[in-house]
Amino acid sequence: MKIVDSDTMRQLDEKAIKEYGISGLVLMENAGRGAAEIIERDFGGLTGGDKPLPYEGKRISIFAGKGNNGGDGFVVARHLLNKGFKVCVYLLAQRRDVKGDAKVNLNIWEKMGGEVIEILSAKGLKKYKSAIRHSSLIVDAIFGTGLSADIKGIQKDVIEFINSLNKPVVSVDIPSGLNASNGRVLGSCVKATITATMAVPKIGLLIYPGVDYAGRVEAVDISMPQPLLKDEKIRWELLDREVIKKILKPRYGNTHKGSYGHVFVLAGSVGKTGAAAMTSLGAMRCGAGLVTLGIPKSLNQVMARKLTEVMTLPLPELPIVSPLPKGGKGGLGILAYEAIDSILRFIKDKEVVVLGPGLTAEESVKKLVLRLIVASKIPLVIDADGINCFVDDVNPHTKSFGVGVNVLKKAKAPIVLTPHPGEMARLVGLTAKDVQADRLGIASRFAKENKVIVVLKGARTVIAEPSGKIFINPTGNPGMATAGTGDVLAGMIGGFIAQGYTPLDASTIAVYMHGLAGDEVAKKKGQVGMIATDILNILPKVIGFFIDDLPSRNKKNVIARAKPVAIPAK
């Protein structure tokens, strides 16, 4: 599903008016009518029907600003009044300040006998607080998507009063006070029960903290021409089932394990073998045909026992004492740089390398990671310590390490990075708080500058690619904030690449399925106490829901189940 920022939405409106001849009044009429229909559907009409009427005899208070969002509010008021609701519009401006299409709809509302009360000060608000408190529903049409400055004065007072009422609130297009492009709160913001957004969802409604203010988001059809909404220049997209179904490929009968690729996982060190296990199993659980784990030699035996289906490749490691005494044995459980030759030989005929979980960032490992990034001819999925190993080489605020400034730009193969906000912050020389405040912008800029795919993990994971396209993932829940879930995701991305998906498609499928698996676990077991293994165990079922539903799957050559044959007793 396409989503937009405020500038893009403004451009869509302008094109609809100028290029298609749809007047602003028509768009405003459709917007207000659509919002009114949502209100009537969810909160009950006052006349007729067999359903109970929970708001019978009660009133609706609509707060309108002087701009087009307020104009939408006047249209909402008119349609609700025609349906039998008792409606009062509170205008947070003087009538003379309302212009254009909004003014037309204000005039229509007043000619219908609609009630308009100007509230221009805290004193004016106080006068009507009692009447507003007796409303059954609040409609917020104060500010639209064009808001960019912090809210002050009477508008802020009204918003804080609305939030104190503990009543259902429907926001028109966007909760007043929310930045439509980045989800930031501009001083104060309405907490909506439902947001009836126009034509296409706004980015700010779908990322945090905006998610906490938007409530349930519903897109209203305002007759925006479909070619505009499908324009490839719109670079933001919300992942949903339809997007994923278009990417997924069916599985056919005449296949074998080699048909689904071989993943090489380079992960783990002493004390961090769990990360290696989670990554390897993530690749297997999403359908990779073969997975081999490269592991420090001294850890090989324990991993071979732990991972029944995953093969292992024992690799050179740092010795306990360097050099070892004559006849000495054993190792630190940390990869030595000397492992690079074995790794490069091994991956020549493989499909993908998943690199990083639990590796540590020792100097030997850093050198190995930098060399592997430059030398690999197959895609790399780099997570956790794999990222930490080249931070100094990429971050413009630190000195270059190893092979020179920005190893990512010297890579021969596609790269997918899967940082959490802290790792992303180290890559760009900012704080995690800075990253969280501009997740889309930072991920997108880094992807463009370094020609990599960035999967910025967290609530509403962001996937950014070098061309500028950005995906936002809506699946997942707080229960997934637990050790190992990120390792599972890295393995899944690698597993889908091994099966022939492009790195971008593999990232979008993996992120969506990973979150959906977490949601399924939450339904069955709850969020608290969820562990990464829970996600692994349910992944085949979640992915199967999609694969089994693909219209192109092969239904021919299915042998009908034979009826049981009675065997005569002796």
Sequence and secondary structure as in RCSB ss.txt:
>XXXX:A:sequence
MKIVDSDTMRQLDEKAIKEYGISGLVLMENAGRGAAEIIERDFGGLTGGDKPLPYEGKRISIFAGKGNNGGDGFV
VARHLLNKGFKVCVYLLAQRRDVKGDAKVNLNIWEKMGGEVIEILSAKGLKKYKSAIRHSSLIVDAIFGTGLSAD
IKGIQKDVIEFINSLNKPVVSVDIPSGLNASNGRVLGSCVKATITATMAVPKIGLLIYPGVDYAGRVEAVDISMP
QPLLKDEKIRWELLDREVIKKILKPRYGNTHKGSYGHVFVLAGSVGKTGAAAMTSLGAMRCGAGLVTLGIPKSLN
QVMARKLTEVMTLPLPELPIVSPLPKGGKGGLGILAYEAIDSILRFIKDKEVVVLGPGLTAEESVKKLVLRLIVA
SKIPLVIDADGINCFVDDVNPHTKSFGVGVNVLKKAKAPIVLTPHPGEMARLVGLTAKDVQADRLGIASRFAKEN
KVIVVLKGARTVIAEPSGKIFINPTGNPGMATAGTGDVLAGMIGGFIAQGYTPLDASTIAVYMHGLAGDEVAKKK
GQVGMIATDILNILPKVIGFFIDDLPSRNKKNVIARAKPVAIPAK
>XXXX:A:secstr
 EEB HHHHHHHHHHHHHTT   HHHHHHHHHHHHHHHHHHHH  SSSSSS  TTTT EEEEEE SSHHHHHHHH
HHHHHHHHT EEEEEESS GGG  HHHHHHHHHHHHTT EEEE  SHHHHHHHHHHHHTEEEEEEES  TT  S 
  HHHHHHHHHHHHS   EEEESS TTB TTT  B S     SEEEEESS BHHHHSTTTHHHH EEEEE     
HHHHT TT  EEE  HHHHHHH     SS  GGGG EEEEE   TT HHHHHHHHHHHHHTT SEEEEEEEGGGH
HHHHHH SSSEEEEE EEESSSS  TT   EEEEE GGGHHHHHHHGGG SEEEE TT    HHHHHHHHHHHHH
  S EEEETHHHHTTHHHH TTS   TT S GGGG SS EEEE  HHHHHHHHTS HHHHHHTHHHHHHHHHHHH
T EEEE SSS EEE TTS EEE     GGG STTHHHHHHHHHHHHHHTT  HHHHHHHHHHHHHHHHHHHHHHH
 STT  HHHHHHHHHHHHHHHHTT TTS  TT             
